[in-house]
């Protein structure tokens, strides 16, 4: 299961990077301006320095303008990777509710993963109530949309596997 979990993180990371790689990014400033700060945040995320990435993306959100959805998505991904699942789910929902296409699907992947991790932690603590069921259903719905719209987000099948696990967990409640 550890290998599957690692694969899931890799695939999720690729899913988040795909939309970002397809968009042009040409802020007008350099150095310490928006572009420089964005590059610092992005590098921190890619290097696994999630606390640094979180701080950087939080700061960028205040001045992101038209790049706000992209910055918020990467912020949500940083929160997810730092195991701040409640915060990640909240930020990803904002993007999913305001965006379309690949950006929305990437946000749903983050939101679904965060909701599933929240439910798993609650179940590990013995919780089996409607709140857990709701989180699992939310995660399942998010993954259903991602898998239905773009199989490219799940080339190794890890989201489909997570989706299958969620069904099993719901059946056990």
N, CA and C atoms as an extended XYZ file, in Angstrom:
519
Properties=species:S:1:pos:R:3:atomname:S:1:resname:S:1:resid:I:1 pbc="F F F"
N         0.823       -1.199        0.000 N   UNK     1
C         0.000        0.000        0.000 CA  UNK     1
C         0.865        1.260        0.000 C   UNK     1
N         2.062        1.171        0.619 N   UNK     2
C         2.970        2.311        0.661 CA  UNK     2
C         3.376        2.707       -0.754 C   UNK     2
N         3.619        1.715       -1.626 N   UNK     3
C         3.994        2.010       -2.999 CA  UNK     3
C         2.850        2.700       -3.719 C   UNK     3
N         1.629        2.199       -3.512 N   UNK     4
C         0.475        2.827       -4.140 CA  UNK     4
C         0.312        4.261       -3.670 C   UNK     4
N         0.531        4.490       -2.381 N   UNK     5
C         0.412        5.842       -1.844 CA  UNK     5
C         1.445        6.760       -2.490 C   UNK     5
N         2.675        6.272       -2.632 N   UNK     6
C         3.725        7.072       -3.272 CA  UNK     6
C         3.381        7.356       -4.716 C   UNK     6
N         2.885        6.335       -5.405 N   UNK     7
C         2.493        6.521       -6.802 CA  UNK     7
C         1.375        7.543       -6.895 C   UNK     7
N         0.437        7.466       -5.959 N   UNK     8
C        -0.679        8.417       -5.965 CA  UNK     8
C        -0.179        9.842       -5.841 C   UNK     8
N         0.791       10.090       -4.965 N   UNK     9
C         1.330       11.445       -4.801 CA  UNK     9
C         2.030       11.901       -6.075 C   UNK     9
N         2.774       10.986       -6.712 N   UNK    10
C         3.477       11.342       -7.939 CA  UNK    10
C         2.480       11.705       -9.033 C   UNK    10
N         1.441       10.878       -9.179 N   UNK    11
C         0.442       11.137      -10.210 CA  UNK    11
C        -0.311       12.426       -9.920 C   UNK    11
N        -0.654       12.649       -8.649 N   UNK    12
C        -1.333       13.891       -8.294 CA  UNK    12
C        -0.457       15.094       -8.606 C   UNK    12
N         0.822       14.993       -8.290 N   UNK    13
C         1.738       16.085       -8.615 CA  UNK    13
C         1.791       16.350      -10.103 C   UNK    13
N         1.855       15.268      -10.895 N   UNK    14
C         1.868       15.421      -12.353 CA  UNK    14
C         0.569       16.052      -12.840 C   UNK    14
N        -0.545       15.650      -12.223 N   UNK    15
C        -1.844       16.201      -12.622 CA  UNK    15
C        -1.902       17.700      -12.345 C   UNK    15
N        -1.274       18.116      -11.273 N   UNK    16
C        -1.282       19.540      -10.943 CA  UNK    16
C        -0.326       20.331      -11.824 C   UNK    16
N         0.759       19.706      -12.219 N   UNK    17
C         1.738       20.409      -13.042 CA  UNK    17
C         1.295       20.513      -14.492 C   UNK    17
N         0.497       19.564      -14.963 N   UNK    18
C         0.066       19.560      -16.352 CA  UNK    18
C        -0.632       20.853      -16.765 C   UNK    18
N        -1.660       21.298      -16.044 N   UNK    19
C        -2.298       22.548      -16.466 CA  UNK    19
C        -1.360       23.742      -16.360 C   UNK    19
N        -0.512       23.738      -15.366 N   UNK    20
C         0.410       24.858      -15.195 CA  UNK    20
C         1.404       24.923      -16.353 C   UNK    20
N         1.828       23.766      -16.820 N   UNK    21
C         2.794       23.734      -17.911 CA  UNK    21
C         2.188       24.178      -19.232 C   UNK    21
N         0.885       24.070      -19.347 N   UNK    22
C         0.213       24.402      -20.603 CA  UNK    22
C        -0.154       25.878      -20.709 C   UNK    22
N         0.031       26.622      -19.655 N   UNK    23
C        -0.364       28.021      -19.667 CA  UNK    23
C         0.868       28.910      -19.777 C   UNK    23
N         0.722       30.001      -20.504 N   UNK    24
C         1.804       30.964      -20.551 CA  UNK    24
C         1.823       31.746      -19.254 C   UNK    24
N         3.002       32.095      -18.834 N   UNK    25
C         3.154       32.840      -17.597 CA  UNK    25
C         4.167       33.928      -17.849 C   UNK    25
N         3.690       35.163      -18.018 N   UNK    26
C         4.584       36.253      -18.345 CA  UNK    26
C         4.293       37.489      -17.513 C   UNK    26
N         4.517       37.422      -16.205 N   UNK    27
C         4.357       38.652      -15.438 CA  UNK    27
C         5.388       39.679      -15.893 C   UNK    27
N         5.072       40.928      -15.686 N   UNK    28
C         5.912       41.986      -16.224 CA  UNK    28
C         7.144       42.284      -15.383 C   UNK    28
N         7.162       41.883      -14.120 N   UNK    29
C         8.305       42.222      -13.281 CA  UNK    29
C         9.279       41.050      -13.158 C   UNK    29
N        10.505       41.360      -12.703 N   UNK    30
C        11.545       40.346      -12.534 CA  UNK    30
C        12.163       40.495      -11.150 C   UNK    30
N        13.056       39.573      -10.842 N   UNK    31
C        13.786       39.671       -9.587 CA  UNK    31
C        12.896       39.470       -8.389 C   UNK    31
N        12.774       40.493       -7.568 N   UNK    32
C        11.974       40.390       -6.358 CA  UNK    32
C        10.493       40.625       -6.618 C   UNK    32
N        10.127       40.876       -7.857 N   UNK    33
C         8.730       41.099       -8.208 CA  UNK    33
C         7.937       39.800       -8.180 C   UNK    33
N         6.778       39.854       -8.752 N   UNK    34
C         5.871       38.709       -8.738 CA  UNK    34
C         6.508       37.462       -9.329 C   UNK    34
N         7.134       37.605      -10.489 N   UNK    35
C         7.733       36.446      -11.149 CA  UNK    35
C         8.794       35.796      -10.266 C   UNK    35
N         9.653       36.590       -9.686 N   UNK    36
C        10.698       36.054       -8.808 CA  UNK    36
C        10.119       35.355       -7.599 C   UNK    36
N         9.103       35.968       -7.007 N   UNK    37
C         8.457       35.359       -5.842 CA  UNK    37
C         7.738       34.068       -6.221 C   UNK    37
N         7.129       34.071       -7.409 N   UNK    38
C         6.462       32.857       -7.884 CA  UNK    38
C         7.478       31.734       -8.070 C   UNK    38
N         8.625       32.060       -8.660 N   UNK    39
C         9.649       31.048       -8.884 CA  UNK    39
C        10.168       30.477       -7.571 C   UNK    39
N        10.273       31.302       -6.551 N   UNK    40
C        10.690       30.832       -5.231 CA  UNK    40
C         9.653       29.853       -4.678 C   UNK    40
N         8.389       30.218       -4.775 N   UNK    41
C         7.316       29.349       -4.275 CA  UNK    41
C         7.288       28.037       -5.038 C   UNK    41
N         7.381       28.123       -6.333 N   UNK    42
C         7.325       26.927       -7.180 CA  UNK    42
C         8.484       25.987       -6.889 C   UNK    42
N         9.679       26.535       -6.766 N   UNK    43
C        10.857       25.733       -6.464 CA  UNK    43
C        10.718       25.061       -5.100 C   UNK    43
N        10.219       25.801       -4.132 N   UNK    44
C        10.019       25.220       -2.802 CA  UNK    44
C         9.048       24.041       -2.864 C   UNK    44
N         7.971       24.188       -3.617 N   UNK    45
C         7.010       23.093       -3.781 CA  UNK    45
C         7.678       21.896       -4.449 C   UNK    45
N         8.388       22.139       -5.526 N   UNK    46
C         9.030       21.051       -6.261 CA  UNK    46
C        10.111       20.350       -5.454 C   UNK    46
N        10.760       21.080       -4.560 N   UNK    47
C        11.824       20.496       -3.738 CA  UNK    47
C        11.302       19.880       -2.445 C   UNK    47
N        10.011       19.970       -2.219 N   UNK    48
C         9.445       19.372       -1.015 CA  UNK    48
C         9.565       20.231        0.234 C   UNK    48
N         9.866       21.504        0.057 N   UNK    49
C         9.925       22.430        1.198 CA  UNK    49
C         8.551       23.093        1.310 C   UNK    49
N         7.608       22.316        1.820 N   UNK    50
C         6.211       22.712        1.769 CA  UNK    50
C         5.872       23.900        2.653 C   UNK    50
N         6.461       23.993        3.822 N   UNK    51
C         6.183       25.141        4.695 CA  UNK    51
C         6.614       26.436        3.998 C   UNK    51
N         7.758       26.399        3.348 N   UNK    52
C         8.249       27.579        2.602 CA  UNK    52
C         7.308       27.893        1.431 C   UNK    52
N         6.906       26.843        0.712 N   UNK    53
C         5.996       27.039       -0.421 CA  UNK    53
C         4.685       27.659        0.051 C   UNK    53
N         4.163       27.162        1.157 N   UNK    54
C         2.902       27.680        1.700 CA  UNK    54
C         3.022       29.169        2.009 C   UNK    54
N         4.077       29.545        2.707 N   UNK    55
C         4.277       30.968        3.039 CA  UNK    55
C         4.394       31.813        1.770 C   UNK    55
N         5.131       31.309        0.798 N   UNK    56
C         5.332       32.054       -0.442 CA  UNK    56
C         4.036       32.211       -1.222 C   UNK    56
N         3.271       31.123       -1.346 N   UNK    57
C         2.007       31.209       -2.083 CA  UNK    57
C         0.999       32.100       -1.355 C   UNK    57
N         0.987       32.057       -0.022 N   UNK    58
C         0.090       32.943        0.731 CA  UNK    58
C         0.398       34.403        0.404 C   UNK    58
N         1.658       34.719        0.370 N   UNK    59
C         2.073       36.086        0.065 CA  UNK    59
C         1.699       36.462       -1.373 C   UNK    59
N         1.888       35.536       -2.294 N   UNK    60
C         1.579       35.794       -3.703 CA  UNK    60
C         0.096       36.008       -3.954 C   UNK    60
N        -0.747       35.340       -3.193 N   UNK    61
C        -2.191       35.467       -3.416 CA  UNK    61
C        -2.673       36.906       -3.314 C   UNK    61
N        -2.004       37.698       -2.497 N   UNK    62
C        -2.404       39.089       -2.299 CA  UNK    62
C        -2.178       39.941       -3.541 C   UNK    62
N        -1.285       39.504       -4.422 N   UNK    63
C        -0.951       40.297       -5.603 CA  UNK    63
C        -1.067       39.499       -6.899 C   UNK    63
N        -1.738       38.373       -6.871 N   UNK    64
C        -1.750       37.451       -8.015 CA  UNK    64
C        -2.595       37.912       -9.191 C   UNK    64
N        -3.584       38.750       -8.959 N   UNK    65
C        -4.416       39.228      -10.062 CA  UNK    65
C        -4.963       38.090      -10.897 C   UNK    65
N        -4.733       38.128      -12.216 N   UNK    66
C        -5.284       37.082      -13.080 CA  UNK    66
C        -4.645       35.709      -12.857 C   UNK    66
N        -3.532       35.658      -12.137 N   UNK    67
C        -2.875       34.384      -11.847 CA  UNK    67
C        -3.368       33.757      -10.549 C   UNK    67
N        -4.337       34.395       -9.903 N   UNK    68
C        -4.825       33.919       -8.605 CA  UNK    68
C        -5.287       32.457       -8.632 C   UNK    68
N        -6.062       32.012       -9.617 N   UNK    69
C        -6.474       30.600       -9.598 CA  UNK    69
C        -5.287       29.636       -9.641 C   UNK    69
N        -4.319       29.949      -10.461 N   UNK    70
C        -3.136       29.096      -10.560 CA  UNK    70
C        -2.346       29.099       -9.254 C   UNK    70
N        -2.137       30.258       -8.696 N   UNK    71
C        -1.397       30.375       -7.437 CA  UNK    71
C        -2.166       29.651       -6.331 C   UNK    71
N        -3.479       29.826       -6.283 N   UNK    72
C        -4.291       29.168       -5.254 CA  UNK    72
C        -4.236       27.645       -5.403 C   UNK    72
N        -4.242       27.153       -6.627 N   UNK    73
C        -4.153       25.708       -6.853 CA  UNK    73
C        -2.819       25.163       -6.354 C   UNK    73
N        -1.749       25.861       -6.661 N   UNK    74
C        -0.433       25.415       -6.193 CA  UNK    74
C        -0.322       25.559       -4.677 C   UNK    74
N        -0.950       26.570       -4.130 N   UNK    75
C        -1.026       26.730       -2.673 CA  UNK    75
C        -1.759       25.540       -2.062 C   UNK    75
N        -2.888       25.167       -2.645 N   UNK    76
C        -3.647       24.016       -2.150 CA  UNK    76
C        -2.813       22.749       -2.233 C   UNK    76
N        -2.072       22.593       -3.308 N   UNK    77
C        -1.220       21.411       -3.457 CA  UNK    77
C        -0.139       21.397       -2.379 C   UNK    77
N         0.446       22.557       -2.088 N   UNK    78
C         1.452       22.650       -1.026 CA  UNK    78
C         0.854       22.269        0.321 C   UNK    78
N        -0.348       22.752        0.586 N   UNK    79
C        -1.032       22.405        1.840 CA  UNK    79
C        -1.279       20.902        1.918 C   UNK    79
N        -1.711       20.325        0.818 N   UNK    80
C        -1.957       18.883        0.773 CA  UNK    80
C        -0.680       18.111        1.073 C   UNK    80
N         0.396       18.482        0.413 N   UNK    81
C         1.666       17.778        0.609 CA  UNK    81
C         2.212       17.974        2.023 C   UNK    81
N         1.797       19.039        2.689 N   UNK    82
C         2.222       19.306        4.067 CA  UNK    82
C         1.243       18.725        5.094 C   UNK    82
N         0.334       17.885        4.607 N   UNK    83
C        -0.657       17.206        5.453 CA  UNK    83
C        -1.627       18.156        6.149 C   UNK    83
N        -1.850       19.301        5.573 N   UNK    84
C        -2.840       20.253        6.086 CA  UNK    84
C        -4.107       20.076        5.245 C   UNK    84
N        -4.752       18.942        5.463 N   UNK    85
C        -5.822       18.489        4.587 CA  UNK    85
C        -7.062       19.388        4.611 C   UNK    85
N        -7.459       19.874        5.775 N   UNK    86
C        -8.625       20.773        5.839 CA  UNK    86
C        -8.380       22.028        5.005 C   UNK    86
N        -7.202       22.620        5.190 N   UNK    87
C        -6.860       23.836        4.441 CA  UNK    87
C        -6.759       23.549        2.946 C   UNK    87
N        -6.161       22.427        2.604 N   UNK    88
C        -6.017       22.058        1.192 CA  UNK    88
C        -7.382       21.873        0.536 C   UNK    88
N        -8.282       21.183        1.222 N   UNK    89
C        -9.622       20.954        0.673 CA  UNK    89
C       -10.348       22.278        0.465 C   UNK    89
N       -10.246       23.184        1.432 N   UNK    90
C       -10.912       24.485        1.326 CA  UNK    90
C       -10.380       25.280        0.135 C   UNK    90
N        -9.075       25.380        0.003 N   UNK    91
C        -8.482       26.153       -1.084 CA  UNK    91
C        -8.768       25.517       -2.445 C   UNK    91
N        -8.715       24.198       -2.511 N   UNK    92
C        -8.995       23.516       -3.782 CA  UNK    92
C       -10.450       23.711       -4.192 C   UNK    92
N       -11.357       23.728       -3.218 N   UNK    93
C       -12.774       23.961       -3.537 CA  UNK    93
C       -12.980       25.341       -4.174 C   UNK    93
N       -12.260       26.321       -3.679 N   UNK    94
C       -12.370       27.673       -4.252 CA  UNK    94
C       -12.015       27.627       -5.733 C   UNK    94
N       -10.936       26.960       -6.067 N   UNK    95
C       -10.511       26.872       -7.465 CA  UNK    95
C       -11.520       26.060       -8.270 C   UNK    95
N       -11.949       24.928       -7.735 N   UNK    96
C       -12.891       24.059       -8.457 CA  UNK    96
C       -14.215       24.775       -8.740 C   UNK    96
N       -14.628       25.642       -7.836 N   UNK    97
C       -15.901       26.350       -8.004 CA  UNK    97
C       -15.803       27.530       -8.963 C   UNK    97
N       -14.597       28.023       -9.195 N   UNK    98
C       -14.453       29.225      -10.020 CA  UNK    98
C       -13.792       28.977      -11.370 C   UNK    98
N       -13.251       27.793      -11.570 N   UNK    99
C       -12.517       27.519      -12.797 CA  UNK    99
C       -13.186       26.414      -13.606 C   UNK    99
N       -12.693       26.221      -14.817 N   UNK   100
C       -13.189       25.157      -15.681 CA  UNK   100
C       -11.991       24.437      -16.288 C   UNK   100
N       -12.269       23.408      -17.033 N   UNK   101
C       -11.217       22.687      -17.744 CA  UNK   101
C       -10.229       22.009      -16.814 C   UNK   101
N        -8.972       21.963      -17.270 N   UNK   102
C        -7.935       21.255      -16.526 CA  UNK   102
C        -7.676       21.851      -15.147 C   UNK   102
N        -7.786       23.163      -15.012 N   UNK   103
C        -7.570       23.790      -13.701 CA  UNK   103
C        -8.609       23.287      -12.704 C   UNK   103
N        -9.852       23.188      -13.136 N   UNK   104
C       -10.912       22.668      -12.255 CA  UNK   104
C       -10.647       21.210      -11.908 C   UNK   104
N       -10.264       20.424      -12.895 N   UNK   105
C       -10.012       19.005      -12.639 CA  UNK   105
C        -8.831       18.799      -11.699 C   UNK   105
N        -7.784       19.589      -11.870 N   UNK   106
C        -6.637       19.492      -10.965 CA  UNK   106
C        -7.050       19.868       -9.543 C   UNK   106
N        -7.881       20.898       -9.409 N   UNK   107
C        -8.368       21.299       -8.087 CA  UNK   107
C        -9.232       20.198       -7.477 C   UNK   107
N       -10.058       19.559       -8.288 N   UNK   108
C       -10.880       18.453       -7.784 CA  UNK   108
C       -10.017       17.281       -7.326 C   UNK   108
N        -8.914       17.038       -8.010 N   UNK   109
C        -8.006       15.974       -7.586 CA  UNK   109
C        -7.408       16.278       -6.213 C   UNK   109
N        -7.023       17.525       -5.998 N   UNK   110
C        -6.488       17.935       -4.690 CA  UNK   110
C        -7.584       17.844       -3.636 C   UNK   110
N        -8.749       18.390       -3.943 N   UNK   111
C        -9.858       18.385       -2.990 CA  UNK   111
C       -10.262       16.954       -2.630 C   UNK   111
N       -10.377       16.098       -3.633 N   UNK   112
C       -10.749       14.701       -3.379 CA  UNK   112
C        -9.728       13.987       -2.511 C   UNK   112
N        -8.461       14.211       -2.804 N   UNK   113
C        -7.402       13.582       -2.003 CA  UNK   113
C        -7.442       14.093       -0.571 C   UNK   113
N        -7.602       15.398       -0.402 N   UNK   114
C        -7.658       15.973        0.948 CA  UNK   114
C        -8.867       15.451        1.718 C   UNK   114
N       -10.030       15.438        1.080 N   UNK   115
C       -11.230       14.925        1.751 CA  UNK   115
C       -11.055       13.460        2.145 C   UNK   115
N       -10.455       12.684        1.269 N   UNK   116
C       -10.236       11.269        1.586 CA  UNK   116
C        -9.285       11.116        2.769 C   UNK   116
N        -8.223       11.892        2.787 N   UNK   117
C        -7.268       11.807        3.899 CA  UNK   117
C        -7.906       12.245        5.222 C   UNK   117
N        -8.763       13.240        5.178 N   UNK   118
C        -9.482       13.671        6.386 CA  UNK   118
C       -10.362       12.537        6.891 C   UNK   118
N       -11.088       11.909        5.981 N   UNK   119
C       -11.959       10.782        6.358 CA  UNK   119
C       -11.147        9.614        6.891 C   UNK   119
N       -10.024        9.318        6.270 N   UNK   120
C        -9.184        8.200        6.731 CA  UNK   120
C        -8.659        8.443        8.146 C   UNK   120
N        -8.256        9.669        8.423 N   UNK   121
C        -7.766        9.996        9.769 CA  UNK   121
C        -8.892        9.851       10.788 C   UNK   121
N       -10.085       10.294       10.427 N   UNK   122
C       -11.234       10.173       11.331 CA  UNK   122
C       -11.574        8.700       11.570 C   UNK   122
N       -11.549        7.902       10.529 N   UNK   123
C       -11.849        6.467       10.689 CA  UNK   123
C       -10.786        5.782       11.534 C   UNK   123
N        -9.531        6.170       11.362 N   UNK   124
C        -8.450        5.593       12.167 CA  UNK   124
C        -8.634        5.926       13.643 C   UNK   124
N        -9.287        7.051       13.914 N   UNK   125
C        -9.565        7.460       15.299 CA  UNK   125
C       -10.882        6.871       15.810 C   UNK   125
N       -11.504        6.010       15.005 N   UNK   126
C       -12.731        5.341       15.435 CA  UNK   126
C       -14.014        6.049       15.051 C   UNK   126
N       -13.914        7.128       14.349 N   UNK   127
C       -15.098        7.895       13.954 CA  UNK   127
C       -15.758        7.231       12.745 C   UNK   127
N       -17.073        7.063       12.799 N   UNK   128
C       -17.811        6.428       11.704 CA  UNK   128
C       -19.172        7.116       11.518 C   UNK   128
N       -19.185        8.431       11.576 N   UNK   129
C       -20.449        9.162       11.563 CA  UNK   129
C       -20.737        9.769       10.194 C   UNK   129
N       -21.759       10.601       10.158 N   UNK   130
C       -22.157       11.238        8.903 CA  UNK   130
C       -21.085       12.181        8.355 C   UNK   130
N       -20.300       12.767        9.232 N   UNK   131
C       -19.226       13.657        8.765 CA  UNK   131
C       -18.200       12.866        7.953 C   UNK   131
N       -17.872       11.671        8.402 N   UNK   132
C       -16.927       10.824        7.671 CA  UNK   132
C       -17.548       10.392        6.345 C   UNK   132
N       -18.797        9.971        6.412 N   UNK   133
C       -19.498        9.556        5.187 CA  UNK   133
C       -19.533       10.708        4.180 C   UNK   133
N       -19.814       11.912        4.659 N   UNK   134
C       -19.881       13.078        3.789 CA  UNK   134
C       -18.534       13.362        3.126 C   UNK   134
N       -17.458       13.256        3.889 N   UNK   135
C       -16.114       13.478        3.329 CA  UNK   135
C       -15.798       12.431        2.264 C   UNK   135
N       -16.137       11.187        2.550 N   UNK   136
C       -15.881       10.120        1.579 CA  UNK   136
C       -16.705       10.332        0.308 C   UNK   136
N       -17.945       10.734        0.478 N   UNK   137
C       -18.795       10.984       -0.686 CA  UNK   137
C       -18.283       12.176       -1.500 C   UNK   137
N       -17.805       13.199       -0.812 N   UNK   138
C       -17.237       14.353       -1.488 CA  UNK   138
C       -16.000       13.947       -2.290 C   UNK   138
N       -15.142       13.150       -1.670 N   UNK   139
C       -13.940       12.676       -2.356 CA  UNK   139
C       -14.313       11.821       -3.569 C   UNK   139
N       -15.274       10.932       -3.386 N   UNK   140
C       -15.708       10.066       -4.487 CA  UNK   140
C       -16.245       10.901       -5.648 C   UNK   140
N       -17.071       11.892       -5.344 N   UNK   141
C       -17.625       12.750       -6.394 CA  UNK   141
C       -16.527       13.499       -7.146 C   UNK   141
N       -15.554       14.007       -6.406 N   UNK   142
C       -14.448       14.734       -7.036 CA  UNK   142
C       -13.672       13.816       -7.980 C   UNK   142
N       -13.348       12.617       -7.504 N   UNK   143
C       -12.608       11.684       -8.350 CA  UNK   143
C       -13.437       11.222       -9.539 C   UNK   143
N       -14.736       11.050       -9.344 N   UNK   144
C       -15.603       10.670      -10.461 CA  UNK   144
C       -15.509       11.698      -11.587 C   UNK   144
N       -15.567       12.975      -11.229 N   UNK   145
C       -15.486       14.032      -12.242 CA  UNK   145
C       -14.128       14.047      -12.938 C   UNK   145
N       -13.076       13.902      -12.164 N   UNK   146
C       -11.733       13.908      -12.750 CA  UNK   146
C       -11.571       12.724      -13.693 C   UNK   146
N       -11.943       11.544      -13.235 N   UNK   147
C       -11.759       10.340      -14.049 CA  UNK   147
C       -12.662       10.328      -15.273 C   UNK   147
N       -13.831       10.906      -15.149 N   UNK   148
C       -14.776       10.948      -16.266 CA  UNK   148
C       -14.291       11.887      -17.365 C   UNK   148
N       -13.741       13.003      -16.971 N   UNK   149
C       -13.372       14.040      -17.939 CA  UNK   149
C       -11.991       13.846      -18.567 C   UNK   149
N       -11.027       13.438      -17.774 N   UNK   150
C        -9.664       13.396      -18.295 CA  UNK   150
C        -8.879       12.212      -17.714 C   UNK   150
N        -8.754       11.181      -18.468 N   UNK   151
C        -7.959       10.027      -18.035 CA  UNK   151
C        -6.473       10.381      -17.951 C   UNK   151
N        -6.065       11.470      -18.622 N   UNK   152
C        -4.677       11.885      -18.582 CA  UNK   152
C        -4.241       12.241      -17.155 C   UNK   152
N        -5.185       12.572      -16.300 N   UNK   153
C        -4.866       12.892      -14.910 CA  UNK   153
C        -4.554       11.643      -14.093 C   UNK   153
N        -4.810       10.474      -14.658 N   UNK   154
C        -4.601        9.227      -13.916 CA  UNK   154
C        -3.936        8.162      -14.791 C   UNK   154
N        -2.767        8.453      -15.328 N   UNK   155
C        -2.142        7.512      -16.256 CA  UNK   155
C        -1.756        6.178      -15.616 C   UNK   155
N        -1.490        6.158      -14.332 N   UNK   156
C        -1.103        4.920      -13.658 CA  UNK   156
C        -2.257        4.271      -12.899 C   UNK   156
N        -3.406        4.911      -12.916 N   UNK   157
C        -4.581        4.330      -12.262 CA  UNK   157
C        -4.665        4.539      -10.765 C   UNK   157
N        -3.836        5.411      -10.209 N   UNK   158
C        -3.848        5.591       -8.751 CA  UNK   158
C        -5.104        6.293       -8.258 C   UNK   158
N        -5.624        7.243       -9.045 N   UNK   159
C        -6.875        7.890       -8.624 CA  UNK   159
C        -8.035        6.910       -8.721 C   UNK   159
N        -8.026        6.098       -9.750 N   UNK   160
C        -9.072        5.073       -9.874 CA  UNK   160
C        -8.982        4.102       -8.705 C   UNK   160
N        -7.783        3.766       -8.297 N   UNK   161
C        -7.605        2.877       -7.143 CA  UNK   161
C        -8.091        3.557       -5.865 C   UNK   161
N        -7.753        4.810       -5.694 N   UNK   162
C        -8.220        5.556       -4.513 CA  UNK   162
C        -9.741        5.607       -4.529 C   UNK   162
N       -10.307        5.805       -5.684 N   UNK   163
C       -11.765        5.829       -5.849 CA  UNK   163
C       -12.370        4.481       -5.442 C   UNK   163
N       -11.720        3.389       -5.817 N   UNK   164
C       -12.176        2.042       -5.443 CA  UNK   164
C       -12.100        1.851       -3.924 C   UNK   164
N       -11.031        2.323       -3.314 N   UNK   165
C       -10.863        2.227       -1.858 CA  UNK   165
C       -11.969        3.009       -1.153 C   UNK   165
N       -12.297        4.162       -1.672 N   UNK   166
C       -13.367        4.987       -1.074 CA  UNK   166
C       -14.684        4.209       -1.096 C   UNK   166
N       -14.990        3.549       -2.212 N   UNK   167
C       -16.218        2.737       -2.284 CA  UNK   167
C       -16.214        1.672       -1.192 C   UNK   167
N       -15.078        1.045       -1.006 N   UNK   168
C       -14.952       -0.007        0.017 CA  UNK   168
C       -15.146        0.582        1.415 C   UNK   168
N       -14.565        1.741        1.652 N   UNK   169
C       -14.703        2.384        2.959 CA  UNK   169
C       -16.137        2.811        3.220 C   UNK   169
N       -16.794        3.327        2.198 N   UNK   170
C       -18.208        3.698        2.354 CA  UNK   170
C       -19.068        2.481        2.660 C   UNK   170
N       -18.784        1.362        2.038 N   UNK   171
C       -19.543        0.133        2.279 CA  UNK   171
C       -19.363       -0.360        3.715 C   UNK   171
N       -18.231       -0.045        4.320 N   UNK   172
C       -17.946       -0.484        5.685 CA  UNK   172
C       -18.580        0.415        6.754 C   UNK   172
N       -19.044        1.579        6.373 N   UNK   173
C       -19.643        2.502        7.357 CA  UNK   173
C       -21.037        2.067        7.742 C   UNK   173
